[in-house]
Structure formats: structure tokens, C-alpha cells
Amino acid sequence: YAVHIQLMDQGVLPEHILVSGIPVRKSLYERLDKEDAKRHLGLTPDCRHLLIMGGSMGCGPIPQLLEVLSSVAGQDIEISVICGNNGNLYRELFDEYRSFDRIHLYGFVQDISLMMDCADLLLTKPGGISTTEAAVKRLPMVLVNAVAGCEAYNLSFFVGSGGAVSAETEHELAESCLRLLHDDKGRTAMAQALERIILGNNREVIYSAMKLLSERNCVWTA
């Protein structure tokens, strides 16, 4: 909560600060059994499932990461890649991996809740929405520092919390993914760390605060 501290350093009273996190869709707060979710998407229930995302724009070194992962992942691992609105990325990966039965490619996905429910691990950039959705799902993360800027804070926060790990190179990131996919206890500890930093339904926290301010004829700023 570094931002919380920064606001107090600027003279904002602690009682005037609401720590709510980022609100996400209601469906993210509902969880389907992992094996059922895998079956729903046609995945093998007893395989480890790695979900790769690069935000709505499908950015980051996804082709390089998938090249490494596809060469070292065993038959007990399935990989799903969400390309978002990046049609060029989808076509590039489709041309390369169309014959790989353990690699599944998606464009823009509406039901991200289901995709996260069936995943054992998420490889993504540390965007605010993606990491919040994963945290709500208690989905351990491997984070790629693809954009920097404000996302560097998100990376530091989630790695520091114990809910995510990161690395510098594509090979190191791939190794982290493979290690965690075969480390049930490690992923459980990461999920528990995410549990500790989630404050419940953030939409309800924000709504309750706004309702209270409205009743008091206060001005709401964000």
C-alpha cells in the first residue's frame, strides 16, 4: 500500500483514504471446480494448465516465451494463449503451432473467469486489471516486465506479497513456469498469499463508500 503512504505523506488524513483495490466483474468472484473447468474447455483434467495473456493488446514477448515453453514442456502440460485483439499475434502463433495438440490459441475472450478457473498458473504482464482478476481467483502468477511504468509497481507489489514471481529472460521465465507447474505446495502458498491481499468484493467496498458520501452530501473523487 505504497500509494496509501504517499497520500498520507502529502497530508491526506488516513480516515479520508479508502483502500478498495480495483473492481472486477461479478463473475470473477465465482469459482468453478478446476477439473470441471478443464473439461468444459476440452483440456485433460490431470494435466497442468498454463494460461498466457498479454492484456487486450496481446503485448509482450509471447512468441519468444511460447517458443521456449513448447520445446521444454512435457506431455503433462497444456498451454493456452489469449492473444486479445492482436490479430497479427494470433495468426503468427496459429501458423507456427496449429499442429501442437497441447497448445491452444484464443483471440479475444469474453469468459476470462472460466479461463482462469481452469488454469494452474498464469503467465502475464503485471497490468492492474489482469493481476487483480488473478488475485481474486487466487491464481499464482509469473509476471513479465513488458511495459514498465506503473506496471513496475504492480510487479513489485505482487512479487513482494508472495503471490507472484518474475525473471529477466524468456528462458528464466519459462523455467519458473515449469518449476511452479510441478510444485503444488509452492502454488498453494502463492494462492494463500493472494488470499491475504484481497479485501473482498471491491465493488461493494466502493459502492458502500460512495453511498455513505452521498448521504453526507460529500464530494467523491478518485
DRENKOLLUM-878219 format. One record per residue (C-alpha): residue in three letters; residue number from 1; x negated, y negated, z. Coordinates in steps of 0.05 Angstrom, whole numbers, plus 5000, padded with zeros to 4 digits. Example, Ala and Ser with C-alpha at 12.3 -4.5 7.8 and 13.67 -1.06 7.14 Angstrom:
2
+------+------+------+------+------+
: resn : resi :   xx :   yy :   zz :
+------+------+------+------+------+
:  ala :    1 : 4754 : 5090 : 5156 :
:  ser :    2 : 4727 : 5021 : 5143 :
+------+------+------+------+------+
END
This chain:
222
+------+------+------+------+------+
: resn : resi :   xx :   yy :   zz :
+------+------+------+------+------+
:  tyr :    1 : 5000 : 5000 : 5000 :
:  ala :    2 : 4945 : 4952 : 4980 :
:  val :    3 : 4997 : 4905 : 4949 :
:  his :    4 : 5032 : 4902 : 5016 :
:  ile :    5 : 4967 : 4880 : 5049 :
:  gln :    6 : 4954 : 4829 : 4994 :
:  leu :    7 : 5022 : 4797 : 5004 :
:  met :    8 : 5010 : 4790 : 5079 :
:  asp :    9 : 4942 : 4760 : 5064 :
:  gln :   10 : 4979 : 4707 : 5023 :
:  gly :   11 : 5022 : 4690 : 5084 :
:  val :   12 : 5084 : 4733 : 5069 :
:  leu :   13 : 5114 : 4759 : 5134 :
:  pro :   14 : 5116 : 4835 : 5140 :
:  glu :   15 : 5191 : 4834 : 5153 :
:  his :   16 : 5201 : 4799 : 5086 :
:  ile :   17 : 5167 : 4856 : 5047 :
:  leu :   18 : 5206 : 4917 : 5024 :
:  val :   19 : 5164 : 4977 : 5003 :
:  ser :   20 : 5210 : 5015 : 4957 :
:  gly :   21 : 5168 : 5044 : 4902 :
:  ile :   22 : 5193 : 5048 : 4830 :
:  pro :   23 : 5265 : 5072 : 4820 :
:  val :   24 : 5274 : 5131 : 4773 :
:  arg :   25 : 5335 : 5165 : 4743 :
:  lys :   26 : 5381 : 5204 : 4789 :
:  ser :   27 : 5366 : 5269 : 4751 :
:  leu :   28 : 5294 : 5266 : 4776 :
:  tyr :   29 : 5317 : 5277 : 4847 :
:  glu :   30 : 5349 : 5343 : 4828 :
:  arg :   31 : 5303 : 5403 : 4820 :
:  leu :   32 : 5315 : 5467 : 4782 :
:  asp :   33 : 5280 : 5531 : 4804 :
:  lys :   34 : 5214 : 5534 : 4766 :
:  glu :   35 : 5224 : 5603 : 4737 :
:  asp :   36 : 5294 : 5586 : 4715 :
:  ala :   37 : 5268 : 5521 : 4683 :
:  lys :   38 : 5215 : 5560 : 4646 :
:  arg :   39 : 5265 : 5610 : 4619 :
:  his :   40 : 5310 : 5552 : 4597 :
:  leu :   41 : 5254 : 5526 : 4553 :
:  gly :   42 : 5234 : 5594 : 4528 :
:  leu :   43 : 5170 : 5598 : 4569 :
:  thr :   44 : 5143 : 5660 : 4602 :
:  pro :   45 : 5163 : 5655 : 4676 :
:  asp :   46 : 5099 : 5686 : 4703 :
:  cys :   47 : 5052 : 5643 : 4661 :
:  arg :   48 : 5022 : 5579 : 4688 :
:  his :   49 : 5050 : 5518 : 4652 :
:  leu :   50 : 5010 : 5455 : 4638 :
:  leu :   51 : 5050 : 5394 : 4616 :
:  ile :   52 : 5012 : 5340 : 4579 :
:  met :   53 : 5040 : 5270 : 4570 :
:  gly :   54 : 5013 : 5203 : 4546 :
:  gly :   55 : 5071 : 5157 : 4561 :
:  ser :   56 : 5124 : 5138 : 4510 :
:  met :   57 : 5069 : 5118 : 4461 :
:  gly :   58 : 5031 : 5184 : 4467 :
:  cys :   59 : 4966 : 5148 : 4480 :
:  gly :   60 : 4901 : 5174 : 4509 :
:  pro :   61 : 4853 : 5228 : 4486 :
:  ile :   62 : 4907 : 5281 : 4478 :
:  pro :   63 : 4877 : 5313 : 4414 :
:  gln :   64 : 4809 : 5319 : 4447 :
:  leu :   65 : 4837 : 5347 : 4511 :
:  leu :   66 : 4881 : 5397 : 4474 :
:  glu :   67 : 4821 : 5419 : 4432 :
:  val :   68 : 4782 : 5436 : 4495 :
:  leu :   69 : 4841 : 5468 : 4531 :
:  ser :   70 : 4862 : 5511 : 4472 :
:  ser :   71 : 4792 : 5540 : 4467 :
:  val :   72 : 4785 : 5560 : 4541 :
:  ala :   73 : 4856 : 5572 : 4567 :
:  gly :   74 : 4874 : 5646 : 4574 :
:  gln :   75 : 4938 : 5681 : 4554 :
:  asp :   76 : 4966 : 5668 : 4624 :
:  ile :   77 : 4972 : 5593 : 4609 :
:  glu :   78 : 5023 : 5557 : 4566 :
:  ile :   79 : 5015 : 5484 : 4547 :
:  ser :   80 : 5070 : 5435 : 4528 :
:  val :   81 : 5051 : 5368 : 4498 :
:  ile :   82 : 5100 : 5310 : 4496 :
:  cys :   83 : 5080 : 5261 : 4441 :
:  gly :   84 : 5134 : 5210 : 4456 :
:  asn :   85 : 5146 : 5161 : 4399 :
:  asn :   86 : 5078 : 5175 : 4369 :
:  gly :   87 : 5097 : 5210 : 4304 :
:  asn :   88 : 5026 : 5209 : 4278 :
:  leu :   89 : 5002 : 5247 : 4340 :
:  tyr :   90 : 5058 : 5298 : 4333 :
:  arg :   91 : 5042 : 5311 : 4260 :
:  glu :   92 : 4967 : 5316 : 4275 :
:  leu :   93 : 4977 : 5367 : 4330 :
:  phe :   94 : 5030 : 5405 : 4291 :
:  asp :   95 : 4983 : 5414 : 4233 :
:  glu :   96 : 4929 : 5440 : 4280 :
:  tyr :   97 : 4968 : 5483 : 4329 :
:  arg :   98 : 5030 : 5507 : 4292 :
:  ser :   99 : 5005 : 5579 : 4296 :
:  phe :  100 : 4989 : 5576 : 4371 :
:  asp :  101 : 5045 : 5612 : 4408 :
:  arg :  102 : 5022 : 5586 : 4475 :
:  ile :  103 : 5023 : 5512 : 4455 :
:  his :  104 : 5090 : 5476 : 4449 :
:  leu :  105 : 5097 : 5408 : 4418 :
:  tyr :  106 : 5152 : 5356 : 4431 :
:  gly :  107 : 5166 : 5287 : 4405 :
:  phe :  108 : 5208 : 5241 : 4448 :
:  val :  109 : 5241 : 5280 : 4505 :
:  gln :  110 : 5305 : 5259 : 4539 :
:  asp :  111 : 5306 : 5311 : 4595 :
:  ile :  112 : 5239 : 5297 : 4627 :
:  ser :  113 : 5267 : 5324 : 4692 :
:  leu :  114 : 5272 : 5394 : 4663 :
:  met :  115 : 5203 : 5389 : 4632 :
:  met :  116 : 5173 : 5372 : 4700 :
:  asp :  117 : 5213 : 5425 : 4735 :
:  cys :  118 : 5182 : 5479 : 4692 :
:  ala :  119 : 5111 : 5452 : 4698 :
:  asp :  120 : 5059 : 5476 : 4748 :
:  leu :  121 : 5012 : 5417 : 4733 :
:  leu :  122 : 5017 : 5350 : 4697 :
:  leu :  123 : 4960 : 5321 : 4656 :
:  thr :  124 : 4976 : 5248 : 4641 :
:  lys :  125 : 4953 : 5176 : 4645 :
:  pro :  126 : 4969 : 5140 : 4710 :
:  gly :  127 : 5027 : 5098 : 4686 :
:  gly :  128 : 5074 : 5074 : 4740 :
:  ile :  129 : 5137 : 5109 : 4715 :
:  ser :  130 : 5104 : 5176 : 4698 :
:  thr :  131 : 5067 : 5182 : 4764 :
:  thr :  132 : 5129 : 5162 : 4804 :
:  glu :  133 : 5171 : 5214 : 4767 :
:  ala :  134 : 5118 : 5267 : 4781 :
:  ala :  135 : 5114 : 5246 : 4854 :
:  val :  136 : 5189 : 5252 : 4862 :
:  lys :  137 : 5184 : 5322 : 4832 :
:  arg :  138 : 5124 : 5338 : 4877 :
:  leu :  139 : 5086 : 5356 : 4813 :
:  pro :  140 : 5010 : 5356 : 4822 :
:  met :  141 : 4973 : 5313 : 4771 :
:  val :  142 : 4907 : 5309 : 4734 :
:  leu :  143 : 4900 : 5236 : 4714 :
:  val :  144 : 4865 : 5208 : 4652 :
:  asn :  145 : 4839 : 5137 : 4657 :
:  ala :  146 : 4862 : 5120 : 4587 :
:  val :  147 : 4887 : 5048 : 4595 :
:  ala :  148 : 4853 : 5020 : 4658 :
:  gly :  149 : 4880 : 4952 : 4681 :
:  cys :  150 : 4937 : 4961 : 4730 :
:  glu :  151 : 4937 : 5036 : 4718 :
:  ala :  152 : 4868 : 5040 : 4750 :
:  tyr :  153 : 4902 : 5022 : 4816 :
:  asn :  154 : 4954 : 5077 : 4805 :
:  leu :  155 : 4898 : 5127 : 4792 :
:  ser :  156 : 4861 : 5106 : 4855 :
:  phe :  157 : 4924 : 5109 : 4897 :
:  phe :  158 : 4947 : 5179 : 4875 :
:  val :  159 : 4877 : 5209 : 4877 :
:  gly :  160 : 4866 : 5177 : 4946 :
:  ser :  161 : 4933 : 5205 : 4970 :
:  gly :  162 : 4912 : 5276 : 4951 :
:  gly :  163 : 4968 : 5284 : 4901 :
:  ala :  164 : 4923 : 5279 : 4840 :
:  val :  165 : 4853 : 5290 : 4815 :
:  ser :  166 : 4815 : 5257 : 4758 :
:  ala :  167 : 4750 : 5264 : 4720 :
:  glu :  168 : 4708 : 5225 : 4669 :
:  thr :  169 : 4703 : 5270 : 4607 :
:  glu :  170 : 4752 : 5313 : 4568 :
:  his :  171 : 4713 : 5376 : 4588 :
:  glu :  172 : 4715 : 5357 : 4662 :
:  leu :  173 : 4789 : 5342 : 4658 :
:  ala :  174 : 4803 : 5408 : 4624 :
:  glu :  175 : 4762 : 5445 : 4677 :
:  ser :  176 : 4802 : 5410 : 4732 :
:  cys :  177 : 4867 : 5433 : 4698 :
:  leu :  178 : 4845 : 5505 : 4693 :
:  arg :  179 : 4819 : 5506 : 4764 :
:  leu :  180 : 4884 : 5479 : 4793 :
:  leu :  181 : 4929 : 5523 : 4750 :
:  his :  182 : 4896 : 5583 : 4784 :
:  asp :  183 : 4895 : 5551 : 4853 :
:  asp :  184 : 4965 : 5560 : 4883 :
:  lys :  185 : 4943 : 5535 : 4952 :
:  gly :  186 : 4909 : 5474 : 4922 :
:  arg :  187 : 4971 : 5455 : 4883 :
:  thr :  188 : 5015 : 5466 : 4943 :
:  ala :  189 : 4971 : 5419 : 4984 :
:  met :  190 : 4977 : 5366 : 4928 :
:  ala :  191 : 5052 : 5374 : 4927 :
:  gln :  192 : 5055 : 5364 : 5002 :
:  ala :  193 : 5012 : 5301 : 4994 :
:  leu :  194 : 5062 : 5274 : 4944 :
:  glu :  195 : 5118 : 5291 : 4992 :
:  arg :  196 : 5086 : 5246 : 5044 :
:  ile :  197 : 5082 : 5184 : 5000 :
:  ile :  198 : 5153 : 5188 : 4971 :
:  leu :  199 : 5201 : 5145 : 5011 :
:  gly :  200 : 5265 : 5179 : 4990 :
:  asn :  201 : 5313 : 5152 : 4937 :
:  asn :  202 : 5281 : 5087 : 4917 :
:  arg :  203 : 5343 : 5064 : 4881 :
:  glu :  204 : 5382 : 5069 : 4945 :
:  val :  205 : 5329 : 5031 : 4984 :
:  ile :  206 : 5330 : 4974 : 4933 :
:  tyr :  207 : 5406 : 4974 : 4929 :
:  ser :  208 : 5414 : 4971 : 5004 :
:  ala :  209 : 5365 : 4913 : 5010 :
:  met :  210 : 5398 : 4874 : 4954 :
:  lys :  211 : 5467 : 4885 : 4984 :
:  leu :  212 : 5443 : 4860 : 5051 :
:  leu :  213 : 5412 : 4798 : 5020 :
:  ser :  214 : 5475 : 4785 : 4981 :
:  glu :  215 : 5517 : 4789 : 5044 :
:  arg :  216 : 5469 : 4739 : 5077 :
:  asn :  217 : 5471 : 4693 : 5015 :
:  cys :  218 : 5396 : 4701 : 5006 :
:  val :  219 : 5357 : 4696 : 4942 :
:  trp :  220 : 5327 : 4762 : 4916 :
:  thr :  221 : 5260 : 4761 : 4880 :
:  ala :  222 : 5218 : 4819 : 4854 :
+------+------+------+------+------+
END
